[in-house]
Amino acid sequence: MGDLSEEMRMPTACPECGSHSVRLSEVKNPADKVFCSSCNTVRGQYADLQKELQKKPKSEAEQLLEEVVNKKSDAPDQSS
């Protein structure tokens, strides 16, 4: 059975390790927990982090990074 999670880049860093990468369920239920990809700290619920992505003011560079990283995670897996 494959891994049922995916990674995204968030505008805010993890308070524990400073990573911007998070791991979340592919199902994306609003109440699903979202974890830091580096240290496994709970970053919040999926619904809260979606709000952060929509509302958080960010620099143009930060926005471009998020778009590139988050689009890669949406792409179909080509490792077959």
C-alpha positions as a Markdown table, in Angstrom:
| # | Residue | x | y | z |
|---|---|---|---|---|
| 1 | Met | 0.0 | 0.0 | 0.0 |
| 2 | Gly | 1.4 | 3.5 | -0.9 |
| 3 | Asp | 1.8 | 6.5 | 1.3 |
| 4 | Leu | -1.4 | 8.5 | 1.6 |
| 5 | Ser | 0.2 | 11.8 | 2.3 |
| 6 | Glu | 1.6 | 14.6 | 0.3 |
| 7 | Glu | 3.9 | 17.6 | 1.0 |
| 8 | Met | 3.3 | 21.4 | 0.7 |
| 9 | Arg | 5.2 | 24.5 | 1.4 |
| 10 | Met | 3.7 | 27.0 | 3.9 |
| 11 | Pro | 4.4 | 30.7 | 4.1 |
| 12 | Thr | 5.2 | 30.4 | 7.8 |
| 13 | Ala | 8.1 | 28.4 | 9.3 |
| 14 | Cys | 7.7 | 25.6 | 11.8 |
| 15 | Pro | 8.2 | 27.0 | 15.3 |
| 16 | Glu | 10.3 | 24.1 | 16.3 |
| 17 | Cys | 12.8 | 23.6 | 13.4 |
| 18 | Gly | 12.1 | 26.5 | 10.9 |
| 19 | Ser | 11.1 | 24.3 | 8.0 |
| 20 | His | 8.4 | 25.5 | 5.6 |
| 21 | Ser | 7.5 | 22.0 | 4.4 |
| 22 | Val | 4.4 | 20.3 | 5.8 |
| 23 | Arg | 3.0 | 16.8 | 5.3 |
| 24 | Leu | -0.8 | 16.3 | 5.0 |
| 25 | Ser | -3.3 | 13.6 | 4.1 |
| 26 | Glu | -4.2 | 13.3 | 0.4 |
| 27 | Val | -7.9 | 13.2 | 1.6 |
| 28 | Lys | -7.6 | 16.8 | 2.9 |
| 29 | Asn | -10.4 | 16.7 | 5.4 |
| 30 | Pro | -10.7 | 20.0 | 7.3 |
| 31 | Ala | -10.0 | 18.4 | 10.6 |
| 32 | Asp | -7.0 | 16.4 | 9.4 |
| 33 | Lys | -3.7 | 17.3 | 11.3 |
| 34 | Val | -0.9 | 18.8 | 9.3 |
| 35 | Phe | 2.7 | 17.9 | 10.4 |
| 36 | Cys | 6.1 | 19.5 | 9.8 |
| 37 | Ser | 7.9 | 17.4 | 7.3 |
| 38 | Ser | 11.2 | 17.8 | 9.1 |
| 39 | Cys | 10.5 | 17.4 | 12.8 |
| 40 | Asn | 6.9 | 16.0 | 12.8 |
| 41 | Thr | 5.5 | 18.8 | 14.9 |
| 42 | Val | 1.8 | 19.2 | 14.5 |
| 43 | Arg | 1.4 | 22.5 | 12.6 |
| 44 | Gly | -2.4 | 22.6 | 12.9 |
| 45 | Gln | -5.5 | 21.4 | 11.0 |
| 46 | Tyr | -5.8 | 21.4 | 7.3 |
| 47 | Ala | -8.6 | 24.0 | 7.4 |
| 48 | Asp | -6.5 | 26.4 | 9.4 |
| 49 | Leu | -3.5 | 26.0 | 7.1 |
| 50 | Gln | -5.7 | 26.5 | 4.0 |
| 51 | Lys | -6.8 | 29.9 | 5.5 |
| 52 | Glu | -3.2 | 30.8 | 6.1 |
| 53 | Leu | -2.3 | 30.1 | 2.5 |
| 54 | Gln | -5.2 | 32.4 | 1.3 |
| 55 | Lys | -4.6 | 35.3 | 3.8 |
| 56 | Lys | -1.0 | 35.4 | 4.7 |
| 57 | Pro | 0.8 | 38.3 | 2.9 |
| 58 | Lys | 4.0 | 37.2 | 1.3 |
| 59 | Ser | 6.8 | 38.5 | -0.8 |
| 60 | Glu | 6.8 | 37.8 | -4.5 |
| 61 | Ala | 9.7 | 35.4 | -4.1 |
| 62 | Glu | 7.9 | 33.5 | -1.3 |
| 63 | Gln | 4.8 | 33.2 | -3.4 |
| 64 | Leu | 6.7 | 31.9 | -6.4 |
| 65 | Leu | 8.4 | 29.2 | -4.2 |
| 66 | Glu | 5.1 | 28.1 | -2.8 |
| 67 | Glu | 3.5 | 27.9 | -6.3 |
| 68 | Val | 6.4 | 25.8 | -7.7 |
| 69 | Val | 6.6 | 23.4 | -4.7 |
| 70 | Asn | 2.9 | 23.0 | -4.3 |
| 71 | Lys | 2.3 | 22.4 | -8.0 |
| 72 | Lys | 4.9 | 19.6 | -7.9 |
| 73 | Ser | 3.0 | 17.9 | -5.1 |
| 74 | Asp | -0.2 | 18.1 | -7.2 |
| 75 | Ala | 1.4 | 16.5 | -10.2 |
| 76 | Pro | 0.6 | 12.8 | -10.9 |
| 77 | Asp | 3.2 | 10.4 | -9.7 |
| 78 | Gln | 5.4 | 9.4 | -12.6 |
| 79 | Ser | 7.7 | 6.9 | -10.7 |
| 80 | Ser | 6.0 | 3.8 | -12.1 |
